[in-house]
Every structure is written in C-alpha cells, then in structure tokens.
Amino acid sequence: MNPENQAPEDTEETNNSAPAETKRILVVEDERTLALGIRDALTHAGFEADVAHDGDGGLEMCTGNEYDLIVLDLMLPGRNGLELLKALRQKNHRVRVMILTALAEESHVLQCFEAGADDYMTKPFSPRELVARINAQLRRGTSTADASIPIPQIDLPNGVSVDLARLEIHRDGNTLLLTPREGDILEYLVQNHNKVVTREDLLRDVWNYRNPNVATRTVDIHIVGLRRKIEPDPAEPTLIQTVRGKGYRWYA
Ligand code: CA
C-alpha cells in the first residue's frame, strides 16, 4: 500500500476544489437589453452563456454547439420559439429547454410542454429564480457517472425497457426518446415507488419550484407524455397509476 497513490479522502475541501465542467447555455431572446441582462446573470452564476437574437440564429447555434440548456423566448422574429423547439425535438436534439416568455396563458404553456419543453417561466421574472431553476435542471441526469442516477436501466413488464442514462425507450424493436425532464420524472417515480407521489412533490423535487401551488397542470401534461411512451395502453395506465385526489404511484 502506497498512501501517496491513494485517492484523496472525500472531504468537503476536495469536493469544492474538484473542477466542475462549465455548463453552456444559449439565450435566445430578441430584446437585446434583456438578452444581455440574462447573459450577465448566467455568467455571474458560473455558466458560459451565448446569445442569439432570433429563432433561425438560435437554431443554427444549437446545431453547431453543444449546449446544456437553452433559455428560449417565444415571440421572436422569423422562426418563433415554439417552432425552434419543435425543430430541435424533430432532430432528436434533447438539450434542456427553459421557456422564458411574456405569454402566460395555459394554452401556451401546454403547447410548449407538448412540444418537449422542460420548464416554463413567465416575464417579468427574477433572475435569481431563473438561475435556481436552471441549476435544478442541470443538477440531474447530466452524466452517467452521476450518483443521482442509481437506476440507469428499467425493465418494464410489457417488454419495454428504459435507459435513463441515454434517455431512450426500447419498445417493440423501436427506440423512442425521452426528454430530460421525462427522464427526471420517471427516475423520481421509480425511486419513490413505495409511496404516492403528489404533484406538489414533483414540482418541488423535480422542477425545484419554490411555490408548488402554481402550475400543477405542468405535471399532468408531462405524465400524459410519459404514459404515451411507456404504457401498453396510455388510456388505461398501469405503470404510472393515478391515485385519485392524491397524485401518482409507480406500479412496482
Ligand atoms: Ca420576444
């Protein structure tokens, strides 16, 4: 035993000094002052941030770069935010997407979640909350070596298998893709299989919403999307079970 070759003890000091990979964020926002404000807030929080001022420019930058997350405005010149999001998901681009918009109607929120957005914030917003929500998203599911993914593979009774590390579902010889947020939810349900998970639990622990009274529809729309991908019959779900008036329970 040569003590000099031993890995350093897992102390707080070594944790803090471990070089963390800088996360890259793209801000797509046509209001230039706001875009720069967001970029500064993100840079201050330790991210590397780029800015695009219209939808086409944003899509181009996503294609040429590896971003960890996109902060996406909806009302943009040219290709709008929703079209940009759809184009990304059509290309199987699974970057996390945080919508940041003045559009606060539920129909807009639902449209975006259906198109594969991971989170939705309305303007006016607090930059601190934006950073907190981005951190919550990036903390989870970013690396297969991450201890937050103890269950990379789930085999379902209907022959469907879920690879949480790759965010893939293998079903009838086909591969479907999960969005990062769907992966987070599934992982959370599986980890908490012995209890009923409420919408508030999900909003607090998966979305990191500080005020989980808002936007419980957010959860429902994601559950619908997940069921469509994994349930044998999404109309009669058996894997993600509804517990009336309470929330959801994972079957196992
Ligand atoms: Ca705008």
Boltz pocket constraint, residues with backbone or C-beta under 6 A from the ligand:
constraints:
  - pocket:
      binder: B
      contacts: [[A, 29], [A, 30], [A, 31], [A, 73], [A, 74], [A, 75], [A, 76]]
      max_distance: 6.0
